[in-house]
Amino acid sequence: IMLAECEHGHVFAKKLFCGKEWCPKCGKEGSPAHKRRIARVLPKAMQIRSMGYFVIEFPDSYRLLGHRDDEIEGWCYSKKDLQDTRKRIVDVLAGKRVHARKGEKKRQGGYFSRGLARWHWFGDKATTASGKRKWNPHFNLLVDGAFIERDKLEEIKGALRSALNCPDLIVHY
């Protein structure tokens, strides 16, 4: 808890949270930090009329990149890799950024006009042999979309696999 006082002598307190999903307190469903994460995204999600949900994850063999001899382009090992991988996924799903007039954000191509995305680090149910939650980095996206025909979904999955250089990328919709 952080205590502070304003210039008029009013004292107030604020409860601080680390906010990390792997924290036993902040990562717990229904915790104040969990509620805060949901509260931040809810107004944006409420603007989506019809919602689609993607979960994109790399196979187990790609998750230990730091322990392998070969480097796989486009994987998620460092903060920069996570940002680059996110950008590649968004470029496929929302289209690549194009030069526009100052202040305008334009994208060309893509499959969806907007969405919300974030990394998750663990699965809900998967655990290791010791009973701890399994390291399972995956990218969750809510998109402005609904039912997708099988052929179109396979096209999207193929574009993601190609952009991430991962032929066995796991894509759920």
C-alpha positions, 0 to 999 in steps of 0.5 A, a space after each residue: 500500500 502506498 500512502 500519499 498526501 496532497 498539497 491540501 493535507 488530504 491523505 490517501 492510500 493506493 493498493 499496488 499490485 505487480 500485475 504479473 500473470 504468474 504472480 500467485 495473487 495478481 494472476 489469480 482469477 478474480 483478483 484486483 489485478 485481474 479485474 483491473 486488466 479486464 476493466 481496461 479492455 472492456 470498453 474496447 471489447 464492447 464496441 465489437 458487434 460480432 466477435 471472433 477469437 483466435 489463439 495462436 501458439 507455437 509448438 513445444 519444440 519452439 519454446 526452448 529457443 535459448 537452449 537450441 543450436 538453431 535460431 528460428 526467425 520470428 520466435 518469441 524469446 526476448 521482449 523484442 522478439 515478442 514485439 516483432 512476432 506481435 507485429 507480424 501477426 497483426 500485419 497478417 490479420 489487420 493488414 500492413 501499415 501503409 504511408 498515409 497523411 500525417 496522423 492517419 493510421 492506414 493498413 492495407 490487406 488483412 482480414 479484420 478491421 480491428 481487434 484486441 490482442 495480448 500475450 498469455 504465458 500459461 495455459 489454464 489447465 496444463 501443468 508440469 510433472 511437479 504440478 506447476 503451471 506449464 510455460 505455454 506462451 500464446 497470443 490471444 486475439 479478439 477480432 471484429 468478425 464472426 463465422 469464417 468459412 473453412 477455406 478462408 480460415 485455412 488461408 488465414 492460418 497459412 498466412 500466419 504460418 508463413 509470416 511467422 516461419 512456423 509450418 506447424 504453428 497452432 492456430 485456433 479460431 
